[in-house]
Amino acid sequence: MSAIEAIGLTKKWGDFVAVDDLSLTVEPGECYAFLGRNGAGKSTTARMFLDFIRPTAGSARVLGGTGRDPAVRARIGYLPGDLNLPRAMTGIDAVRYFGSIGRTPDRRETDDLIARLGLNPERRFHQLSTGNRRKVGLVLAFMNKPDLLILDEPTSGLDPVLQDTFRELVRERLAAGATVWLTSHVMSAQELTMDDLRRQTTGQMQLTFPSPPPPDAFAGIEGVTSVAVSGNELTLQADGPVTAVLARAAELGAVGIRTQQRDLEDIFLETYADEEAR
């Protein structure tokens, strides 16, 4: 059973299409980063998972059920992109109020979350900065040890130290078997979930040979998209696994190899450019 399954999920308001025919599967124990620019429909997707809004077409299932089921919702920790609470409510008021709904949080674990995030729980919500409002939301999302976390732009407004704390919290929930689905428009903030992409996308390689190599030395090698030769050096662009590239380099007697990995932000921008060119 998948933790999240969306099939043809679509949301329209009149002629405006917020989410268009989205299908995805998130397996239990997976950390899934849902990336896109502001206005790309990330928050709308999260709200459809939770049945806060209904899709125009398609369907979504979470934890084997639907977001409208109170028993399912009780197993989900949710952080909205813009948390709004009553102005006079304090952080500890929010913990007590939401803690009275569904699972009862462990007081010691909640106090530990508050301490780790550096939240002053006695300040009223209208007195809090964007970052401190985010801290309140994170405490509310994590405090019941949910089986599924749906986090909308979770690191927005957090300083680098607290971003590290957030990643630690995510790792702890993953280690406990929970599933995490998070949105972001900042590619570099998702290194926690992008290790496989980094390994598979090597980018530029510079190979040195005892003598000038032929320009077609890597013709037909899977993943090689461009080759340039200058003297005894050959520079190529490799997208994907590079086993075949390294094997050919060894056959040709390469005496030096340097690699330059593409930045995740570049990959993100390329992806957008490709989508817009279609």
C-alpha positions, 0 to 999 in steps of 0.5 A: 500500500502506497503512502500517497497515490495520485491518479490524474489529479486535476484542479481548475478554477474556471479557466485557470488550471492549478494542477493538471493531470498529476499522477504520482506514488510515494511509498512508505518510508520515502522522503518525496520532494515536490519541486516547483516555482511559486504558483506551480500548484504545490500547495493546491496539491497538498490541500487535495491530499488532505481533502481540504479542497476537492479535485476537479478530476482524478483522485488521491489516496493517503495512507490507504484512505482519504484525507476526509477520514478523521482516522487518516487525518489523525496519522498525518502531520501537516504544515501549511505554506502560510500558517494562520492562527488567532492573533492572541493565541500563543504557541503553547495554546496552539499545542494544547488546542491541536493536541486535544484533537486526535492523538494526544501528544507526549508532553516531554516530546513536545517540550523537546521539539519546542526546545530544539526549534528555539521557540518561545511558546508564550508569545502571541501569534501576531507578535511572531516573525515569519520564522517563528510562525514556521517553528509553531507550525513545525511543532504542530506537524511533528508533535504526534509522531505522524505516520505521514508528514505533508510539509509545504515550504517547511524551511521558509523563513528558517535560518541555516541552523534551524534548517539543519534541525529540521533535516534532523527531525525529518531523518528521525521520522524516516528512521521510525518508518514515517513518510515525508512529502514536502514542497519547495521552490528552492532546489538546493534546499532539498539535498536531503532527497536529491542524493540519487540525482547528484550521483546520476548526473555527473555533468562535465568530465575532462580527460587527459591523454598522452596524445590528442584523442580523435573527436569521435572517441566517445561516439555512441557512448550512452549518456554523452551529449557533447565532446570537445577536443583541445590538444591532449584534453577531451571535455565531454558532457555526461548525463546519467551513469558514467560506467561506459564513459570510464570504460572507453577512457581506459581503453583509450589510455586516459592518464587523468580525469577531472569531473565537475558536477552540475549544480542542482539549481542548474538542473532545476532551471533546465527542467523548467526550460525544457517544460516551457519549450514543449 
